[in-house]
Amino acid sequence: MNARLTFLGAVGTVTGSKYLLEFAGQKYLIDSGLFQGQKQLRQRNWAPLPVRPAEIDAVFLTHAHLDHSGYIPLLVKNGFKGPVHATAPTCDLCGILLPDSGHLQERDAEFANRHGYSKHKPAKPLYTQQDAEDALTHFKPAVFDRTISISDDVAIRFLHAGHILGAAIIELNIAGKKIVFSGDLGRPNSATMLDPAVVHEADYLVVESTYGNRRHEQQDAEDLIADIVNRTAERGGTVLVPAFAVGRSQSLMFHLDRLKKAERIPDLPVFLDSPMAIDASEIFCRYLEDHRLTAAQCGTSCGVATYTRSVDDSKALDANPMPKIIISASGMATGGRILHHLKHYVTDERNTVLFTGFQAAGTRGDALTKGVKGVKIHGDYFPVHAEVTNLHMLSAHADTDEILSWLGNVERAPTMTFVTHGEPDASEALRQRIMKELKWPSSTPSYQDSVELV
Ligand SMILES: [Zn+2]
């Protein structure tokens, strides 16, 4: 086969997913995500790739989250001409996420210039909303489980990963060899998403390790959500939920709707305060074959929340002291409307800030869930008095045992299993389990490592 795989992101970190695969003069990128979190990581978004975007033949995208897709507009802006292959729901979700990402970057640059807190003068966006709109014309929707021929000797197939709507495991066939990219793996037996597809065969495997060193709590998510909502309501407080617009927002509404119907929580008003999450919910309800909810269940769980689209309605939520539940993006409190709500709610001990999954190192979500006394938002400092908690089991990621049992379906040991998409401890822990329990060769590549696949 004689291919070369270069790790351009998601190694030693959960962000910036980007793998370059070169074979017989062809160049492919598997995922093209943004680095997020710590500044030294985010700076990598500005560094040129070791390959000219114009030379890349195609992008294969596992799912819509920005840490997997958010670099595509820059790739196109810098000369990429090829197609972006992704499942149909992923294409639709990128249709809202990428323009929003461009818009946020323009707004942040403008905000930094206005308030003079950027070192760069003037601060510039990585790409604009228009760049993102242009990039969308490159997307080619694919059907799950169907083989797509890319060239004479390269074919790909998208398998359900269960992580979020549209998320895929990507199987590449190159000259008779099989390379499998897990993408982000979902949890088996999720209330809303399908189980990750079983993979029986792989010559090379690239597997994520977000929770490579952790097990999710065994308690029932709904019990815990009920406890949190009830004790916050007793204090007369508000539950503020930083949630990923895509995935967590929909499953939270599903749980809240069930809890309300069972009268296990008081009938507090629920607000979905993210135009993107609202659009994502609509897309979710369009693809009934790609998750577990029926049309009726989609309807009722989306109906639990009042949608606030306009900025004025969003602001009005904070002006009204009535206890409530606000679900808003972004999930790691790195940007978006959640920041304005945080400023308002984090300083009052009656409130709860409820995180719903993995918090990347260096994000506000990471700092808050680790118990910092204060948090900086838009240059100002806010003392943290609210209860802060994180329900990891709501995470859309498999834990260490679940990843290992998914790997266990592969019948013959792959030539090499690359453990990526994790903080260093998590990736190393999973690598050791793979070596010890499955007895497979395994490695944790570093940024820009390049390996020969034979
Ligand atoms: Zn993801």
Boltz pocket constraint, residues with backbone or C-beta under 6 A from the ligand:
constraints:
  - pocket:
      binder: B
      contacts: [[A, 63], [A, 65], [A, 163], [A, 184]]
      max_distance: 6.0
